[in-house]
Structure formats: C-alpha cells, structure tokens
C-alpha cells in the first residue's frame, strides 16, 4: 500500500525538526573540546558523528535517525506524487508557454523506486529507457555526455534530450517490488555477499537476513576505517532486513537503494 502523502503543515514541521536536529548536532560537535580547543563550524562539517560522539553519553546522531529515516522512506513516494503526468521531466503540468512535446516515457505512472547507480554530479542530457512491458519503460536512467555509453548492465534505448535536470546516474523505477529486489541482487547484493535468491529455495526475507549476517561478519573481520562506507551498507541492509521480516518488501527496497549507492565505493 502506498503511504499517504503528508500535508504541507506536517511536511513543514518535519523539515523544521530535521533542521533543528542538525543544528543540535553542530552545537554538540562545536562545543566539544579537542586538544584544548573547540571545533569551528567548518571543521564540524568534516566530522562523522559516530566517531566524535563521546563515550558514556548519548550519541550526537541519535536524535537525527527518525527524521532522516522518514525522509529516506518518503522520497520516492513524493516524487511519484509530484510527477503524475511527466515522469522524469521538470514540469508537473505543462505550461501554455511550453513547446509541443511528444509522448513522455513516465507519463501517468507511479514511481516505485529512486536509485543512484553512478557517482557523478553532472546534469544528465541522455535518457536510457528500460524494456517496455506494455505500460511504458521499466526504468529511466539519466546519463551525462561523459557517461552516455556507461553502465552496460542497464541496457536500453537511448534518447538525447536537453530537458533533463536530474544528475547523471539517477534511475527512476516503475518495476514491481519483486523485480526491484531481483535487480538489486543481480547488480550489487550478490556481488557483496555471494547469496543468490532461490538457490536453494530462499525467500527474500531469508536473502536479506543472510546478507546482513555476511556483511556484518565482513565488517567485524576488517579494519574499515572511519571513512569506509561498509558500516553504512550494513546499517541500511539491516533496515531492509527488518522491513522484510515485518512483511513489507516494498519498503525494504528503499534502504536497499541507499545501500546500492554506498556500495559503489566498496
């Protein structure tokens, strides 16, 4: 079931709480004395809260978990709500001043996921479309000029367009939950864990449970360093595991998308 969209007053309150939490984290870090001095706000920008939190005290990041997780969970649905007509394009409703346009590949369809499969901050000018199952492309991959031919694991028809405003590597998904889970397994999760769905008869709940165990063991057995993304991958896969165990596989795909982005650095 798709969750209801928050009202504007609720959204504004959530934004205020998140910003207040960030300011609280800044306060904690900048008022913590290190070698007889306090950090500046600029120095605090480079700190990891899990590292600088003082032993024996509430961690500096604890109050940020709930609002950040809510933002992560709701983002794909907000995109789906905001783009009911034009899919990946920039106007929710065409303006009278806009030039005539043809078929929009994401028009009128519900977004089921948002992924980042390439680390590149350049704006996309090429749209690669996944196979059409009847209702439209299965997914839309956005690429910049330098990565037009990149990501062979995402084969599809390519269209050059100057209208896109998303970053290179962004994928808007329209596939089912089962298809999304299989895609994550095929593209990165099996590579990191060695686990394949259905071999033996594993359910997705089993796959995510075992994946979390494998990644946790890998984390425990290596000195990852404070800048390693592996710990964050373990955390997000743990979120997916818990959602799956509760019977919400669709929600499990949200933290998996964040884990996929972090896994690009492993």
DRENPA-3360 file (N, C-alpha, C; in nm, 2 decimals, always signed):
BEGIN
1 = XXXXXXXX = +0.08/-0.12/+0.00/+0.00/+0.00/+0.00/+0.09/+0.12/+0.00 ~ +0.05/+0.22/-0.08/+0.13/+0.34/-0.09/+0.09/+0.43/+0.03 ~ +0.19/+0.48/+0.11/+0.16/+0.56/+0.22/+0.10/+0.70/+0.18 ~ +0.01/+0.75/+0.26/-0.05/+0.88/+0.23/+0.06/+0.99/+0.23 ~ +0.04/+1.09/+0.14/+0.13/+1.20/+0.14/+0.11/+1.29/+0.26 ~ +0.21/+1.34/+0.32/+0.19/+1.43/+0.43/+0.14/+1.57/+0.39 ~ +0.05/+1.63/+0.47/+0.00/+1.76/+0.44/+0.12/+1.86/+0.45 ~ +0.10/+1.98/+0.39/+0.20/+2.08/+0.39/+0.25/+2.12/+0.53;
9 = XXXXXXXX = +0.15/+2.13/+0.62/+0.19/+2.17/+0.76/+0.27/+2.07/+0.82 ~ +0.24/+1.94/+0.80/+0.32/+1.83/+0.86/+0.45/+1.83/+0.79 ~ +0.46/+1.85/+0.66/+0.59/+1.85/+0.59/+0.68/+1.96/+0.65 ~ +0.62/+2.08/+0.67/+0.70/+2.19/+0.72/+0.75/+2.16/+0.86 ~ +0.67/+2.09/+0.94/+0.71/+2.06/+1.08/+0.82/+1.96/+1.07 ~ +0.81/+1.86/+0.99/+0.92/+1.76/+0.98/+1.05/+1.82/+0.93 ~ +1.04/+1.92/+0.84/+1.16/+1.99/+0.79/+1.22/+2.07/+0.91 ~ +1.14/+2.13/+0.98/+1.19/+2.21/+1.10/+1.26/+2.12/+1.20;
17 = XXXXXXXX = +1.20/+2.01/+1.23/+1.26/+1.91/+1.32/+1.39/+1.86/+1.27 ~ +1.40/+1.83/+1.14/+1.52/+1.78/+1.09/+1.63/+1.89/+1.10 ~ +1.60/+2.01/+1.06/+1.69/+2.12/+1.06/+1.74/+2.15/+1.21 ~ +1.64/+2.14/+1.30/+1.67/+2.16/+1.44/+1.77/+2.05/+1.49 ~ +1.74/+1.93/+1.45/+1.83/+1.82/+1.48/+1.97/+1.84/+1.43 ~ +1.98/+1.89/+1.31/+2.12/+1.92/+1.25/+2.19/+2.03/+1.33 ~ +2.11/+2.13/+1.37/+2.18/+2.24/+1.45/+2.22/+2.19/+1.58 ~ +2.14/+2.09/+1.64/+2.18/+2.03/+1.77/+2.31/+1.95/+1.75;
25 = XXXXXXXX = +2.32/+1.88/+1.64/+2.45/+1.81/+1.62/+2.57/+1.90/+1.60 ~ +2.54/+2.01/+1.53/+2.65/+2.11/+1.51/+2.69/+2.17/+1.65 ~ +2.59/+2.20/+1.73/+2.62/+2.25/+1.86/+2.71/+2.15/+1.95 ~ +2.67/+2.03/+1.94/+2.74/+1.93/+2.02/+2.89/+1.92/+1.97 ~ +2.91/+1.91/+1.84/+3.04/+1.90/+1.79/+3.13/+2.02/+1.81 ~ +3.07/+2.14/+1.79/+3.15/+2.26/+1.80/+3.17/+2.30/+1.95 ~ +3.10/+2.24/+2.04/+3.12/+2.27/+2.18/+3.20/+2.16/+2.25 ~ +3.24/+2.07/+2.18/+3.33/+1.96/+2.23/+3.47/+2.00/+2.22;
33 = XXXXXXXX = +3.54/+2.00/+2.34/+3.68/+2.04/+2.33/+3.78/+1.93/+2.29 ~ +3.86/+1.96/+2.19/+3.96/+1.87/+2.14/+4.10/+1.93/+2.15 ~ +4.19/+1.87/+2.23/+4.32/+1.93/+2.25/+4.31/+2.07/+2.30 ~ +4.22/+2.10/+2.39/+4.21/+2.23/+2.45/+4.14/+2.34/+2.37 ~ +4.08/+2.30/+2.25/+4.01/+2.40/+2.17/+3.88/+2.34/+2.12 ~ +3.79/+2.42/+2.08/+3.66/+2.38/+2.02/+3.67/+2.38/+1.86 ~ +3.60/+2.29/+1.80/+3.60/+2.29/+1.65/+3.52/+2.41/+1.60 ~ +3.56/+2.46/+1.48/+3.47/+2.56/+1.41/+3.36/+2.49/+1.34;
41 = XXXXXXXX = +3.26/+2.56/+1.29/+3.15/+2.50/+1.22/+3.20/+2.44/+1.09 ~ +3.31/+2.50/+1.03/+3.36/+2.44/+0.91/+3.43/+2.31/+0.94 ~ +3.50/+2.30/+1.05/+3.56/+2.17/+1.09/+3.46/+2.07/+1.12 ~ +3.35/+2.11/+1.18/+3.24/+2.02/+1.21/+3.18/+1.95/+1.09 ~ +3.18/+2.03/+0.98/+3.13/+1.98/+0.85/+3.20/+1.85/+0.81 ~ +3.32/+1.83/+0.85/+3.40/+1.71/+0.81/+3.40/+1.60/+0.91 ~ +3.32/+1.62/+1.02/+3.32/+1.52/+1.12/+3.22/+1.41/+1.10 ~ +3.25/+1.29/+1.14/+3.15/+1.18/+1.14/+3.09/+1.17/+1.28;
49 = XXXXXXXX = +2.96/+1.18/+1.29/+2.90/+1.18/+1.43/+2.92/+1.05/+1.50 ~ +2.93/+0.94/+1.43/+2.96/+0.81/+1.50/+3.10/+0.81/+1.56 ~ +3.19/+0.89/+1.51/+3.33/+0.89/+1.55/+3.35/+0.99/+1.66 ~ +3.29/+1.11/+1.65/+3.32/+1.21/+1.75/+3.23/+1.21/+1.87 ~ +3.13/+1.12/+1.87/+3.04/+1.11/+1.99/+3.12/+1.06/+2.11 ~ +3.10/+1.13/+2.22/+3.17/+1.10/+2.34/+3.12/+0.97/+2.41 ~ +3.22/+0.89/+2.45/+3.18/+0.76/+2.52/+3.11/+0.79/+2.65 ~ +3.00/+0.71/+2.68/+2.93/+0.73/+2.80/+2.82/+0.84/+2.79;
57 = XXXXXXXX = +2.80/+0.90/+2.67/+2.70/+1.00/+2.65/+2.61/+0.96/+2.54 ~ +2.49/+1.01/+2.53/+2.40/+0.98/+2.42/+2.47/+1.02/+2.29 ~ +2.47/+0.94/+2.19/+2.54/+0.97/+2.06/+2.48/+1.10/+2.00 ~ +2.57/+1.17/+1.94/+2.53/+1.30/+1.88/+2.43/+1.28/+1.76 ~ +2.43/+1.16/+1.70/+2.34/+1.13/+1.59/+2.21/+1.07/+1.63 ~ +2.19/+1.04/+1.75/+2.07/+0.96/+1.79/+1.94/+1.03/+1.76 ~ +1.93/+1.16/+1.78/+1.81/+1.24/+1.75/+1.78/+1.26/+1.61 ~ +1.88/+1.23/+1.52/+1.86/+1.25/+1.38/+1.81/+1.13/+1.30;
65 = XXXXXXXX = +1.81/+1.01/+1.37/+1.77/+0.89/+1.30/+1.63/+0.89/+1.25 ~ +1.54/+0.93/+1.33/+1.40/+0.92/+1.29/+1.36/+1.02/+1.18 ~ +1.40/+1.15/+1.19/+1.36/+1.24/+1.08/+1.43/+1.20/+0.95 ~ +1.56/+1.16/+0.95/+1.63/+1.13/+0.83/+1.58/+1.00/+0.77 ~ +1.54/+0.90/+0.85/+1.48/+0.78/+0.80/+1.35/+0.81/+0.74 ~ +1.27/+0.89/+0.80/+1.14/+0.93/+0.74/+1.16/+0.99/+0.60 ~ +1.26/+1.08/+0.59/+1.29/+1.15/+0.46/+1.33/+1.04/+0.36 ~ +1.41/+0.95/+0.40/+1.46/+0.85/+0.31/+1.34/+0.76/+0.26;
73 = XXXXXXXX = +1.25/+0.73/+0.35/+1.14/+0.64/+0.31/+1.04/+0.71/+0.22 ~ +1.02/+0.84/+0.25/+0.91/+0.90/+0.18/+0.95/+0.96/+0.04 ~ +1.08/+0.98/+0.02/+1.13/+1.05/-0.10/+1.07/+0.99/-0.23 ~ +1.08/+0.85/-0.25/+1.03/+0.80/-0.38/+0.88/+0.82/-0.40 ~ +0.81/+0.82/-0.29/+0.66/+0.84/-0.30/+0.63/+0.99/-0.33 ~ +0.71/+1.08/-0.27/+0.69/+1.22/-0.30/+0.72/+1.25/-0.45 ~ +0.82/+1.19/-0.50/+0.85/+1.20/-0.64/+0.73/+1.15/-0.73 ~ +0.68/+1.03/-0.69/+0.57/+0.98/-0.76/+0.45/+1.07/-0.76;
81 = XXXXXXXX = +0.42/+1.13/-0.64/+0.31/+1.22/-0.62/+0.32/+1.35/-0.70 ~ +0.45/+1.40/-0.71/+0.47/+1.52/-0.78/+0.48/+1.51/-0.93 ~ +0.51/+1.40/-0.98/+0.53/+1.38/-1.12/+0.43/+1.28/-1.18 ~ +0.30/+1.31/-1.16/+0.20/+1.21/-1.21/+0.18/+1.22/-1.37 ~ +0.22/+1.33/-1.43/+0.20/+1.35/-1.57/+0.32/+1.33/-1.65 ~ +0.43/+1.39/-1.61/+0.55/+1.40/-1.69/+0.67/+1.31/-1.65 ~ +0.65/+1.22/-1.56/+0.75/+1.12/-1.53/+0.88/+1.19/-1.48 ~ +0.99/+1.18/-1.56/+1.12/+1.23/-1.52/+1.14/+1.37/-1.55;
89 = XXXXXXXX = +1.04/+1.44/-1.61/+1.07/+1.57/-1.66/+1.03/+1.68/-1.56 ~ +1.06/+1.81/-1.60/+1.07/+1.91/-1.49/+0.94/+1.97/-1.45 ~ +0.84/+1.97/-1.54/+0.71/+2.04/-1.51/+0.60/+1.94/-1.47 ~ +0.54/+1.95/-1.36/+0.43/+1.86/-1.32/+0.32/+1.87/-1.42 ~ +0.28/+1.99/-1.46/+0.18/+2.02/-1.56/+0.23/+2.11/-1.66 ~ +0.22/+2.08/-1.79/+0.27/+2.16/-1.90/+0.22/+2.30/-1.89 ~ +0.30/+2.40/-1.91/+0.26/+2.54/-1.92/+0.22/+2.58/-2.06 ~ +0.13/+2.68/-2.07/+0.09/+2.72/-2.20/+0.21/+2.77/-2.29;
97 = XXXXXXXX = +0.31/+2.82/-2.22/+0.43/+2.87/-2.30/+0.52/+2.76/-2.34 ~ +0.50/+2.64/-2.29/+0.59/+2.53/-2.33/+0.57/+2.49/-2.47 ~ +0.68/+2.45/-2.54/+0.66/+2.40/-2.68/+0.59/+2.27/-2.68 ~ +0.53/+2.23/-2.79/+0.46/+2.10/-2.80/+0.56/+1.99/-2.78 ~ +0.51/+1.88/-2.71/+0.60/+1.77/-2.68/+0.53/+1.64/-2.72 ~ +0.61/+1.53/-2.74/+0.55/+1.41/-2.78/+0.53/+1.32/-2.65 ~ +0.53/+1.19/-2.67/+0.50/+1.10/-2.55/+0.61/+1.11/-2.45 ~ +0.56/+1.13/-2.32/+0.66/+1.14/-2.21/+0.67/+0.99/-2.16;
105 = XXXXXXXX = +0.79/+0.94/-2.15/+0.81/+0.80/-2.11/+0.75/+0.76/-1.97 ~ +0.75/+0.86/-1.88/+0.70/+0.82/-1.75/+0.55/+0.87/-1.72 ~ +0.49/+0.92/-1.82/+0.36/+0.99/-1.80/+0.25/+0.90/-1.74 ~ +0.19/+0.95/-1.63/+0.08/+0.89/-1.57/+0.11/+0.76/-1.49 ~ +0.23/+0.73/-1.46/+0.27/+0.61/-1.40/+0.33/+0.63/-1.26 ~ +0.31/+0.54/-1.17/+0.36/+0.55/-1.03/+0.50/+0.51/-1.02 ~ +0.58/+0.60/-0.96/+0.72/+0.57/-0.94/+0.73/+0.47/-0.82 ~ +0.81/+0.36/-0.84/+0.82/+0.26/-0.73/+0.96/+0.27/-0.67;
113 = XXXXXXXX = +1.05/+0.34/-0.72/+1.18/+0.35/-0.66/+1.27/+0.46/-0.72 ~ +1.36/+0.50/-0.65/+1.46/+0.60/-0.69/+1.60/+0.55/-0.66 ~ +1.69/+0.54/-0.75/+1.82/+0.48/-0.73/+1.93/+0.57/-0.79 ~ +2.05/+0.56/-0.73/+2.17/+0.63/-0.78/+2.27/+0.52/-0.81 ~ +2.30/+0.49/-0.94/+2.39/+0.38/-0.98/+2.52/+0.42/-1.03 ~ +2.55/+0.55/-1.02/+2.68/+0.61/-1.08/+2.71/+0.73/-1.00 ~ +2.83/+0.74/-0.95/+2.87/+0.86/-0.88/+2.92/+0.97/-0.97 ~ +2.83/+1.06/-1.01/+2.86/+1.17/-1.10/+2.76/+1.28/-1.07;
121 = XXXXXXXX = +2.81/+1.40/-1.05/+2.72/+1.51/-1.01/+2.68/+1.60/-1.13 ~ +2.72/+1.56/-1.25/+2.69/+1.63/-1.37/+2.55/+1.61/-1.41 ~ +2.48/+1.72/-1.46/+2.34/+1.71/-1.51/+2.33/+1.61/-1.63 ~ +2.22/+1.54/-1.63/+2.20/+1.44/-1.74/+2.15/+1.51/-1.86 ~ +2.19/+1.46/-1.98/+2.14/+1.50/-2.11/+2.09/+1.39/-2.19 ~ +2.11/+1.26/-2.14/+2.07/+1.14/-2.21/+1.98/+1.06/-2.12 ~ +1.87/+1.01/-2.18/+1.78/+0.92/-2.11/+1.78/+0.78/-2.17 ~ +1.82/+0.68/-2.09/+1.82/+0.55/-2.14/+1.69/+0.48/-2.08;
129 = XXXXXXXX = +1.61/+0.41/-2.16/+1.49/+0.35/-2.12/+1.50/+0.20/-2.11 ~ +1.45/+0.14/-2.00/+1.44/+0.00/-1.99/+1.33/-0.06/-2.08 ~ +1.33/-0.19/-2.08/+1.23/-0.26/-2.17/+1.09/-0.22/-2.14 ~ +1.01/-0.21/-2.25/+0.87/-0.17/-2.23/+0.78/-0.30/-2.22 ~ +0.72/-0.30/-2.10/+0.64/-0.42/-2.07/+0.49/-0.40/-2.11 ~ +0.46/-0.29/-2.18/+0.32/-0.26/-2.22/+0.27/-0.13/-2.17 ~ +0.30/-0.10/-2.04/+0.26/+0.03/-1.98/+0.36/+0.14/-2.00 ~ +0.48/+0.11/-2.05/+0.59/+0.20/-2.07/+0.72/+0.14/-2.02;
137 = XXXXXXXX = +0.83/+0.22/-2.03/+0.96/+0.17/-1.99/+0.97/+0.12/-1.84 ~ +1.04/+0.02/-1.82/+1.05/-0.04/-1.68/+1.13/+0.06/-1.59 ~ +1.22/+0.13/-1.65/+1.30/+0.23/-1.57/+1.36/+0.33/-1.67 ~ +1.40/+0.45/-1.61/+1.46/+0.56/-1.68/+1.59/+0.59/-1.62 ~ +1.70/+0.57/-1.69/+1.84/+0.60/-1.64/+1.89/+0.73/-1.71 ~ +1.93/+0.82/-1.62/+1.98/+0.95/-1.67/+2.13/+0.95/-1.67 ~ +2.19/+1.00/-1.78/+2.33/+1.00/-1.80/+2.38/+1.13/-1.86 ~ +2.50/+1.17/-1.82/+2.56/+1.29/-1.88/+2.64/+1.25/-2.00;
145 = XXXXXXXX = +2.69/+1.35/-2.08/+2.77/+1.32/-2.20/+2.89/+1.23/-2.18 ~ +2.95/+1.24/-2.07/+3.07/+1.16/-2.04/+3.04/+1.01/-2.01 ~ +2.92/+0.99/-1.97/+2.88/+0.85/-1.94/+2.77/+0.80/-2.02 ~ +2.75/+0.85/-2.14/+2.65/+0.80/-2.23/+2.65/+0.65/-2.26 ~ +2.77/+0.60/-2.27/+2.79/+0.46/-2.30/+2.82/+0.38/-2.18 ~ +2.81/+0.44/-2.06/+2.85/+0.36/-1.94/+2.73/+0.27/-1.90 ~ +2.76/+0.19/-1.79/+2.66/+0.10/-1.73/+2.60/+0.01/-1.83 ~ +2.68/-0.08/-1.88/+2.63/-0.19/-1.97/+2.53/-0.28/-1.91;
153 = XXXXXXXX = +2.53/-0.28/-1.77/+2.43/-0.37/-1.70/+2.29/-0.31/-1.70 ~ +2.28/-0.19/-1.76/+2.15/-0.12/-1.78/+2.12/-0.10/-1.93 ~ +2.10/-0.21/-2.00/+2.08/-0.19/-2.15/+1.94/-0.14/-2.18 ~ +1.94/-0.05/-2.28/+1.81/+0.01/-2.32/+1.82/+0.11/-2.43 ~ +1.71/+0.15/-2.48/+1.70/+0.25/-2.59/+1.75/+0.39/-2.53 ~ +1.83/+0.46/-2.61/+1.88/+0.58/-2.56/+1.82/+0.70/-2.64 ~ +1.79/+0.81/-2.57/+1.74/+0.93/-2.63/+1.81/+1.05/-2.57 ~ +1.87/+1.13/-2.66/+1.93/+1.25/-2.62/+1.83/+1.36/-2.61;
161 = XXXXXXXX = +1.84/+1.44/-2.50/+1.74/+1.55/-2.48/+1.81/+1.65/-2.39 ~ +1.78/+1.78/-2.42/+1.83/+1.89/-2.33/+1.74/+1.92/-2.21 ~ +1.63/+1.85/-2.20/+1.53/+1.89/-2.10/+1.55/+1.83/-1.96 ~ +1.64/+1.73/-1.94/+1.66/+1.67/-1.81/+1.73/+1.75/-1.71 ~ +1.69/+1.74/-1.59/+1.75/+1.82/-1.48/+1.80/+1.74/-1.36 ~ +1.80/+1.60/-1.38/+1.85/+1.52/-1.27/+1.99/+1.49/-1.30 ~ +2.06/+1.44/-1.19/+2.20/+1.41/-1.20/+2.23/+1.28/-1.27 ~ +2.35/+1.27/-1.33/+2.39/+1.15/-1.40/+2.39/+1.03/-1.30;
169 = XXXXXXXX = +2.34/+0.92/-1.35/+2.33/+0.80/-1.26/+2.20/+0.78/-1.19 ~ +2.11/+0.88/-1.20/+1.98/+0.87/-1.13/+1.89/+0.77/-1.21 ~ +1.83/+0.68/-1.14/+1.73/+0.59/-1.21/+1.60/+0.61/-1.14 ~ +1.50/+0.63/-1.22/+1.36/+0.63/-1.18/+1.30/+0.50/-1.22 ~ +1.24/+0.43/-1.12/+1.19/+0.29/-1.14/+1.04/+0.29/-1.15 ~ +0.99/+0.20/-1.23/+0.85/+0.17/-1.24/+0.82/+0.02/-1.23 ~ +0.92/-0.06/-1.19/+0.91/-0.20/-1.18/+0.84/-0.25/-1.05 ~ +0.80/-0.37/-1.05/+0.73/-0.42/-0.93/+0.83/-0.45/-0.82;
177 = XXXXXXXX = +0.78/-0.47/-0.70/+0.87/-0.50/-0.59/+0.96/-0.62/-0.61 ~ +0.91/-0.73/-0.66/+0.99/-0.85/-0.69/+1.10/-0.81/-0.79 ~ +1.06/-0.74/-0.90/+1.16/-0.70/-1.00/+1.27/-0.61/-0.94 ~ +1.23/-0.52/-0.85/+1.33/-0.43/-0.79/+1.43/-0.51/-0.70 ~ +1.37/-0.61/-0.62/+1.46/-0.69/-0.54/+1.56/-0.77/-0.62 ~ +1.50/-0.83/-0.73/+1.59/-0.91/-0.82/+1.70/-0.83/-0.88 ~ +1.67/-0.70/-0.92/+1.76/-0.61/-0.98/+1.88/-0.58/-0.88 ~ +1.84/-0.55/-0.75/+1.94/-0.53/-0.65/+2.03/-0.65/-0.63;
185 = XXXXXXXX = +1.97/-0.77/-0.63/+2.05/-0.89/-0.62/+2.15/-0.90/-0.73 ~ +2.10/-0.88/-0.85/+2.18/-0.91/-0.97/+2.29/-0.81/-0.99 ~ +2.27/-0.68/-0.95/+2.36/-0.57/-0.98/+2.47/-0.55/-0.87 ~ +2.43/-0.58/-0.74/+2.53/-0.55/-0.64/+2.53/-0.64/-0.52 ~ +2.41/-0.68/-0.47/+2.40/-0.75/-0.35/+2.46/-0.89/-0.35 ~ +2.44/-0.96/-0.46/+2.51/-1.09/-0.48/+2.66/-1.08/-0.48 ~ +2.70/-0.97/-0.55/+2.85/-0.95/-0.56/+2.91/-0.93/-0.42 ~ +2.84/-0.86/-0.33/+2.90/-0.84/-0.20/+2.88/-0.95/-0.10;
193 = XXXXXXXX = +2.78/-1.04/-0.12/+2.75/-1.14/-0.02/+2.77/-1.28/-0.08 ~ +2.76/-1.30/-0.21/+2.77/-1.43/-0.26/+2.63/-1.51/-0.26 ~ +2.53/-1.44/-0.21/+2.40/-1.50/-0.20/+2.31/-1.48/-0.33 ~ +2.25/-1.59/-0.37/+2.16/-1.58/-0.49/+2.02/-1.62/-0.45 ~ +1.92/-1.54/-0.48/+1.78/-1.57/-0.45/+1.74/-1.70/-0.52 ~ +1.67/-1.79/-0.44/+1.62/-1.91/-0.50/+1.72/-2.03/-0.50 ~ +1.85/-2.01/-0.45/+1.95/-2.11/-0.45/+2.01/-2.13/-0.31 ~ +1.96/-2.22/-0.23/+1.84/-2.30/-0.25/+1.71/-2.22/-0.25;
201 = XXXXXXXX = +1.60/-2.27/-0.21/+1.48/-2.20/-0.21/+1.47/-2.09/-0.10 ~ +1.54/-1.99/-0.13/+1.55/-1.88/-0.03/+1.43/-1.78/-0.07 ~ +1.37/-1.73/+0.03/+1.27/-1.62/+0.02/+1.35/-1.49/+0.03 ~ +1.29/-1.38/-0.01/+1.36/-1.25/+0.00/+1.39/-1.22/+0.15 ~ +1.30/-1.26/+0.24/+1.33/-1.24/+0.38/+1.46/-1.31/+0.42 ~ +1.47/-1.44/+0.37/+1.59/-1.51/+0.40/+1.72/-1.45/+0.34 ~ +1.70/-1.40/+0.22/+1.82/-1.34/+0.15/+1.87/-1.22/+0.22 ~ +1.78/-1.13/+0.26/+1.82/-1.01/+0.33/+1.87/-1.04/+0.47;
209 = XXXXXXXX = +1.82/-1.14/+0.54/+1.87/-1.18/+0.67/+2.01/-1.23/+0.66 ~ +2.03/-1.32/+0.56/+2.17/-1.38/+0.55/+2.26/-1.27/+0.49 ~ +2.22/-1.18/+0.41/+2.30/-1.08/+0.35/+2.35/-0.99/+0.47 ~ +2.26/-0.96/+0.56/+2.30/-0.88/+0.68/+2.41/-0.95/+0.76 ~ +2.39/-1.08/+0.78/+2.49/-1.16/+0.86/+2.62/-1.16/+0.79 ~ +2.62/-1.18/+0.66/+2.75/-1.19/+0.58/+2.82/-1.05/+0.59 ~ +2.75/-0.94/+0.56/+2.81/-0.81/+0.56/+2.86/-0.77/+0.71 ~ +2.78/-0.81/+0.81/+2.82/-0.78/+0.95/+2.95/-0.85/+0.98;
217 = XXXXXXXX = +2.96/-0.98/+0.94/+3.09/-1.06/+0.96/+3.20/-0.99/+0.89 ~ +3.18/-0.95/+0.77/+3.28/-0.88/+0.69/+3.33/-0.75/+0.76 ~ +3.23/-0.68/+0.82/+3.27/-0.56/+0.89/+3.35/-0.59/+1.02 ~ +3.31/-0.69/+1.09/+3.37/-0.73/+1.21/+3.51/-0.78/+1.19 ~ +3.54/-0.84/+1.07/+3.67/-0.90/+1.05/+3.77/-0.81/+0.98 ~ +3.74/-0.68/+0.96/+3.83/-0.60/+0.89/+3.83/-0.46/+0.96 ~ +3.95/-0.40/+0.95/+3.96/-0.26/+1.00/+3.92/-0.17/+0.88 ~ +3.79/-0.12/+0.89/+3.74/-0.05/+0.78/+3.78/+0.10/+0.77;
225 = XXXXXXXX = +3.82/+0.15/+0.89/+3.85/+0.29/+0.89/+3.72/+0.38/+0.90 ~ +3.74/+0.50/+0.95/+3.62/+0.58/+0.97/+3.55/+0.63/+0.84 ~ +3.62/+0.63/+0.73/+3.56/+0.67/+0.60/+3.51/+0.56/+0.52 ~ +3.51/+0.44/+0.57/+3.46/+0.33/+0.49/+3.31/+0.33/+0.48 ~ +3.25/+0.31/+0.37/+3.10/+0.30/+0.36/+3.04/+0.17/+0.40 ~ +3.13/+0.07/+0.43/+3.08/-0.06/+0.46/+2.98/-0.06/+0.58 ~ +3.02/+0.01/+0.69/+2.93/+0.02/+0.80/+2.80/+0.07/+0.77 ~ +2.79/+0.17/+0.68/+2.66/+0.23/+0.64/+2.58/+0.13/+0.56;
233 = XXXXXXXX = +2.65/+0.05/+0.47/+2.59/-0.05/+0.40/+2.52/-0.15/+0.49 ~ +2.60/-0.19/+0.59/+2.54/-0.29/+0.69/+2.42/-0.23/+0.76 ~ +2.42/-0.10/+0.79/+2.31/-0.04/+0.86/+2.19/-0.03/+0.77 ~ +2.20/+0.00/+0.65/+2.09/+0.01/+0.55/+2.03/-0.12/+0.52 ~ +2.12/-0.22/+0.50/+2.07/-0.36/+0.47/+2.00/-0.41/+0.59 ~ +2.04/-0.37/+0.71/+1.97/-0.41/+0.84/+1.83/-0.35/+0.84 ~ +1.81/-0.23/+0.79/+1.68/-0.17/+0.78/+1.59/-0.25/+0.68 ~ +1.65/-0.28/+0.57/+1.58/-0.36/+0.47/+1.54/-0.50/+0.52;
241 = XXXXXXXX = +1.63/-0.56/+0.60/+1.60/-0.69/+0.66/+1.48/-0.68/+0.75 ~ +1.48/-0.58/+0.83/+1.37/-0.56/+0.93/+1.24/-0.53/+0.86 ~ +1.24/-0.45/+0.76/+1.11/-0.43/+0.68/+1.06/-0.56/+0.62 ~ +1.15/-0.63/+0.56/+1.11/-0.76/+0.50/+1.06/-0.86/+0.60 ~ +1.12/-0.86/+0.72/+1.07/-0.95/+0.83/+0.93/-0.91/+0.87 ~ +0.90/-0.78/+0.86/+0.77/-0.73/+0.90/+0.66/-0.75/+0.79 ~ +0.71/-0.81/+0.67/+0.62/-0.83/+0.56/+0.60/-0.72/+0.47 ~ +0.69/-0.62/+0.48/+0.68/-0.50/+0.39/+0.80/-0.50/+0.29;
249 = XXXXXXXX = +0.79/-0.58/+0.19/+0.91/-0.59/+0.09/+0.92/-0.46/+0.01 ~ +0.81/-0.40/-0.02/+0.82/-0.27/-0.10/+0.90/-0.17/-0.02 ~ +0.88/-0.16/+0.11/+0.95/-0.06/+0.19/+1.10/-0.10/+0.20 ~ +1.12/-0.23/+0.20/+1.26/-0.28/+0.20/+1.35/-0.23/+0.09 ~ +1.28/-0.20/-0.03/+1.36/-0.16/-0.14/+1.42/-0.02/-0.12 ~ +1.36/+0.06/-0.03/+1.41/+0.20/-0.01/+1.55/+0.20/+0.05 ~ +1.57/+0.14/+0.17/+1.71/+0.14/+0.22/+1.80/+0.06/+0.13 ~ +1.75/-0.04/+0.05/+1.84/-0.11/-0.04/+1.89/-0.01/-0.15;
257 = XXXXXXXX = +1.81/+0.08/-0.19/+1.86/+0.18/-0.29/+1.97/+0.27/-0.23 ~ +1.96/+0.30/-0.10/+2.07/+0.38/-0.04/+2.20/+0.29/-0.02 ~ +2.17/+0.17/+0.01/+2.29/+0.07/+0.02/+2.36/+0.06/-0.11 ~ +2.28/+0.05/-0.22/+2.34/+0.04/-0.35/+2.43/+0.16/-0.38 ~ +2.39/+0.28/-0.35/+2.47/+0.40/-0.37/+2.60/+0.39/-0.29 ~ +2.59/+0.35/-0.17/+2.71/+0.34/-0.08/+2.80/+0.23/-0.13 ~ +2.74/+0.12/-0.19/+2.82/+0.01/-0.23/+2.91/+0.04/-0.35 ~ +2.88/+0.15/-0.42/+2.96/+0.20/-0.53/+3.11/+0.23/-0.49;
265 = XX = +3.12/+0.26/-0.36/+3.26/+0.29/-0.31/+3.33/+0.18/-0.25 ~ +3.27/+0.06/-0.25/+3.34/-0.06/-0.20/+3.42/-0.13/-0.31;
% end
